[in-house]
Amino acid sequence: MIRVLHLVHNHPEVHPGGTEIQALRLVRALNADGRVEAHLAAATRQIPHPGTILRRSRDGRDTLLAGGAFDRFLLSQRDRLHFLAEFARYLTLLNPQAVHLHHLYDLGAELLAVIRRTLPDVRILLSLHDFHLPCHRDGLMVTGEGALCETAQTMACAACCPGLSVAEFQRRYLFLTAHLDLVDRFIAPSLFALQRHAEWGLPHDKLYHLPNIAPDGAPDLMPAVASEQRRRDRLGYFGNLLPHKGLAVLLRACQMLKRAGHGFSLAVHGDDQHMPERYRAAIAPLLDELGEAVTLHGAYAPEEAVERMRDVDWIVAPSIWWENDPLVLQEALAAGRPVIASDIGGMAEAVRRQSLGLLAPAGEAEALAATLARCLTQPALWTECHAAMRPDPARHGLAPLLRLYGLISPSPLAGEGKAT
C-alpha cells in the first residue's frame, strides 16, 4: 500500500493545539479511508529513551521525534549531526511516497533537504496553518503594539523587531525560500493565508487552497432546534488562554454586559499553562468583577470539545490575530452552536462561507458587547443563525488531497483553488 508520512511540530498528547489536532485528525481519516497508509511523526522536546531520538506516542500509533537545538528566527534545525541523521534513517526505513509537513517549527527547514536527498522522487507538501514563514513574531502577523500587520517585508519586519536588522531578515528570507523551493505543493487552508504567502514570495503555481477536514460526522451532529423560544444566554469560549486569542476582549465585553444589567453566563474552556503572567494579572480584575457569571473549566481533550459546546448556546471566538482556518469553528458546527467571531482573516472567511454565525470587529470590546447584547435579548436570532449553518463540501472527502499527493489521477482540481 502507498505510504504517506505526516510531520508536525508537536503531538496533541503533549500540546493539543489546532495544527497538531488537525494533523492527527487527517492521519486518522486517511487510514480509515483505506487508500493510503498514513503515518504521523511529531517533534517534541520531551526527553527520549537513551540513545535514540525516536519513541512512540502513548497509544503506540505515532512516532515522537526528540527535536534538537532549534533556531526560532531562521526556523533552522541546529542539531544536524544527531537529529537530521537519525531522521534520515527513519525516513529510509519508512520509505513513503509522499511527505506532508504541517509546520517547520522544531523540525527545521533543513528537513526538506534531508527528505529530498534521501528520497529524490518523493512528493513533498507543506500546509500553511499559520504565518510562521513570513512572520518571526510567533507567526501571528501582529506588531509589538498589538496592531494587525498587513505585510511581511524585510524593512517592516526589522522595524517591528528591535535588535534585528534588515540584513538579518533578508538572510532569513533567502534561507527559508531556498529550502522551500524543494516543496512540490503548498496547501493553504484559507484563501486569506494563500494570498498572504503569495505576497511574501511563495510561487503562485505551487499554492493550493484546501480547507482543513471537518470533525468526524460534523454534518450529522447538528441537533434539532427546540420549538420554544427560550433565552439563549449561555456563552462559551474554547481555546488556549493566550493573549492573541482575545479572551481579555471578551471579558471586557462581558463586564459591560453585566454593568448594563444583562443576565448571562460565560464558560471558559482552555489550557492556561502557557499564559504569560502579565496577561494573567491583566485579566484577574475582570474575572473578580464578573464573579459567578464566569466559570473557568480548564483544559479539555480534543475529543471532548463538541460535547462541551452543547452545554452553551453561543461560541465566542474573539481572536485579535488573523487566524487561518480555526478548528473551533468546525467544532461549533458539529455541535450545532452558532459562533460570534472576529471579523478578520481566515476566521471571517469561514464564518461567511458556511454561515456559521455573527461577526464583530476584532479587539473592540464595546462592539463585541453590542453584538452579545443582541444575542442575549433576541432569542429568535439564535434560531435564525442555527438554521443558516451549513457544512463546507470541501472539508468532506479526501480525493482533493490525494490528487495533490499525486496518488490518484488528475481531475478538475488541477488549477482549482490555485493562486492566481
N, C-alpha and C positions, 0 to 999 in steps of 0.2 A: 504494500500500500504506500502511496505517496505520503511523505512526511513533511510537516511544516513546523519550524521552531519559532516560538514567540518569545521575545526578550523584553523584559520590563525592569524598571529601576527599583522595584520593591515588590513584596508579596503581601496580599491582603491579610495574611495571618500576622504580619509584622506591622504593616501600615495600611489600613483599609481606606486608601484614597481612591478618588474616582478613576484615575488611569489604571491603577492596579486592579480594581474590581472589573473594569471594562475588559482588560486583557484576559483575566481569568475567565470571565463570562464567555468571551469569544472562543477561547480554547475549549471550554466545555461544550459549547454549541457545535463547534466543528467536529469534535469527536462523536457527539450524539448524531450528527448528520450522516457520518459513516463514509464520506467520500475521501477523507484525508485522515491521517494520524497526526494529531496536533500535540505538541509538547510545549510546556511553559518553563522557562528558566528566568529567575528573578534575582537581581542583585540585592544583597543585604549586608549590613555592616556587623551582623552578629558573628561571633567567633565560630569558625567551622571546626569539624573534627581535625585533630592534628594531622598535618602532612598533606592536606588537600583543600582546595577552595570549594569543593562541591559537597553538598549534602541534600537530603530530601526534606520536603515540607512535612508538616505533621501527619497529613493523610497519606504521605508516600507517593503522591501523584505528580508532584512538581519538583524541579531542581532549584536549589538555592545556591547562588554564587556569592562567595565572600569577597566583596569588592576591595580593591587595594586603595592606596592613596589617590585621591581624586582632586583634580583642579577644577573648582567650580566656575572660574572665569572662562577658561578655554573649553570646558566640558571635556576634559582630557584625562585619560587613564594613565596615571604616572607609574603604576606598578606593572610595567611592561614585561619584565622577565618572569614574573610569577603568574599574575592574573591572566595576561593575554596568552602566554604559552600554554597554561592549563586549559584555558577556554578553547584554544585551537585543537587540543587533543580531544576534548569533549565534542567539538563540532565534527571532527573526523569520524568519531565513533557513531554519532547520531546520523550523519550524512543526510541532512534534509534537502529537499528540492527547492524550498523557499524559506527565507528567514524574514520574519516580520518583527521589527523593533517598534516598541511603543514609547521609547524615550532613549536619550543618551546619558542621562544623569546616572552617576555611579557605575556606568558601563564604560563610557568614553567613546569619543568619535573614532579613535584608533580601532575600535572593534570592527568597524566597517571594512577597514583594510585587511584585518585578520580573516574576516568572513570571505572576502573576495579572493584573497591569496590561497586560503585553504580549500575553498570550493569555487573554482573560477566560473562555473556555469550556473550557480545558484541564483535565484531571483531574490533581490533584497528590497524590502518595503519598509517605510518608516511612517508611522502615524503621527500626526501633529496635534497631540492632545492639548498642548498649551503653547506658550510663546517663549520657551527657553532658548530656542535658537536665535531669534532676533534680540531678545531682552535678557540682560545679565541680572536684572533685579527680580530674581525668582520667577522669571517668565511671565510676569504679571502685566507688563507694559503700563505701569503706573509709576509716576515720578516720586521722588523722595518726599514731596509735599502732598502727595495723595492725588494728584491730577492725572487723568487718563492721558496716555501717550498715544498720539496719532501716527507716529512714525518711529522707525528704529534705524537711524542712520548714525554713522560713527561720530560726527560732531555733536549731535544731540545727545547721544549716549554718554559721551565724555563729560558734557555739561551736567548730566543727571547723576553722574557717579564721581564725586570728588575723590581725587587721588589716582584716578585712571585717566590716561591721556588719549587723545585722538589716535596716536600711533598704536597704542595698545589695542584699541577697539578695531583698528584696521587689521592688525595682526590676528585678532580673534576671528574676524570675518573671513580672512583668507584661509586660516587654519581650518575652520569649520566647512567652508564651501569646498575646499579641496577634498576633504573626506566625503562630504555629502554628494559629490559627483559620482561616487560609487553606487549610490542608491538608484534602483530602477524606477520605483514609483513612490510618490509621497501621497499619503491619504489624509485629507483634511475633513474632520467630522462636521465642520460648518463651512458655509461659503465665506463667512467673515474671516475665519482662520486661513482659508485658502488665499483670499485676497491679501491678507497681511503678509503671509510668507512669500507670495509672488512679488510684492513690493519690496521685501527685504532682499530678494535676489534668487530664490529658488526657481529653476527653469519651468516655464509655463507648461511645456509639453510633458512634464513628469508629474504634474499636480492633478489630483483627482478628488472630487468631493464625494464622500460616502459616510452618512451618519452612523454613529455607533448603534449596535444592535440593541433592541429593547429587552427589558427583563422577560424571563420566560412567562408565556401566557398573558402578556400585557393586554392584548385586545379583548380577552375573555374575562378579565378580573374586575372590570368596572361595574360596581354594584348598581342596582336599580335605585332610582330616586324615590324616597318616601313621598306619599301623596300629600301629607300635611306640610304646610309652610312654617316649620319651626325656625327658631333663631339659629343662625349659623355663626356662632361667636367663639368657636374654638380654633385658635391659630396654632400653627406648628412650624418650627424651624428645624431643618435637618442638614447636618454637615459639620465639618470640623470647625471648632471655635477659634478661627484665625481672623485677624483684622480685615483682610480683603474680602471675607465672606459677608461682612456687613451687619453682624449681629448688633453692634453698637447703634447703628442707624435704626434698626428695628426696635431696640429697647427705647430709644428716644421717642420714636413714633408712638409706642405703647404708653410712654409717660404722658404724652399729650392726650391720648385717648382717656387715660384714667383721670387726668385733671379736668377733662371735659365731661366726665360723668358716664362714660360708656362702660358697659359691663362686657368683660371678655376674659379669656384665659389664653396663655401662651405656653406651649410645651416646647422646651428646647432640648433637642436630641443631638448629641455630638460629643466628640472627644476633645477635652481641654488640655491634654498633656503637653501639647506644643504651643499653648497660648503664651505669648510674651507677658511677662509680669507687669509691664507698663500698661498693656491693654487690659489685663485682669483688674488692675487698680482703677482704670478708667470706667469700666462697666459696673464695678461694685456699687457705687452710689445709686445707679439706675436700678439695679436689682433690689437694693434695700427699699427704695421708694415704691417699686412695683409690688413688693411683698408677695402675697399669696397668688397674685394674678399670674406669676411666672413660676414654672416648675422646671428645674434642671434634671433631666433624666440620665445624662451621661452618655457614654459611648454605646454603640449598638453594632451588632454584626450585620453585614450587608444583606443577608437573607431575612433580617427582621424588619427592614425599612418599610416595606409595603404594608405589613400588618400594623405597625405602629402608626403609620399615616392614617389608617382608617379610624383611629381614635380622635382625629381632629377634623375640622371642616375645610380649612384653607391651609395650603402650604405656602409659606412666605420665603422667597429666595432673594434677599436684599443685597446681593453681591455688589461691590464697588470696583471690581475689575471687569475686564471684558468678558470673561468666561469663554467657553468654546462650545461644548455640547454637554452641559452638566447632567450628570446621572440623576440628580434629584427630580428633574422634570419628567423623565420617563417613569421613575418610580411613582411619582404623583399620578400620572396617567394610569398606571397599573392599579393603584389604589382607588382610582375614581375620585380624586380630590383636586379641584381647581387650584391654580397657583396664582400668587401675586408676586411678580418678579421684576427685577430691574430692567429698564428699557435700554439695554446696551448689548453689543456683541452677539455672540452665538446664542446667548440665553434668549434675547428678544427674538432672534431669528426662529428658534424652535417654538417659542410660545405662539408667535404669529402663524407659522406654518401649520401647527397642529391645533390651533385654537385652544390652548391649554389654560387660559385664564386672563388675568389683567396685568398691565404693565404700569410701572411707576418710575419717575426719574431716579436714577442711581444717586445714592448718597444724600438725598433730600428728605430728611425725616418728616418735615411738615407735609410735603406732598404725599409721602407714604401714609402718614396718619390720615389724610383726607381720603385716600383710597380705602384704607382699612375701615374708616367710619362708614363709607358706603356699604361695604360688605356686612358690617355689623347691624346696620339699620334697614337693609333691603334684602330680606330673605329670598325674594324671587331672583335676585342677582346670582346667587349660588346655583339655583336650578338652571338658569339660562347658561351659565358658564359650563356647568357639568354636561348639559345636553350637547354643547358645541364641541367638546373634547373629541379628538379623533387620533387614531394611530397613524404613524408615518409608514407607508408601504415600503419605503427604502430601508427601514430598520428590520424588516422581516424577510428572511431568506438569505442564503449565503452565496448564491450564484454570482452576484457582482464582485464579491471579494475573491472568489475562486478564479474569476476571469482575470483579476489583477494579479493573482498569484501565477497566472499562466497555466492553470491546472485543468481548465475546461476551455472549449473552443471560443473564439471571439463572437461577439454578439453586438446588438445596438449600443451596449455600454461604451464601446470604443468611441471616444470623443464626448460621450455624455458625462456631465459633471466635471469635465476637464477645465482647467483655467483657460480663459480666452483673452 
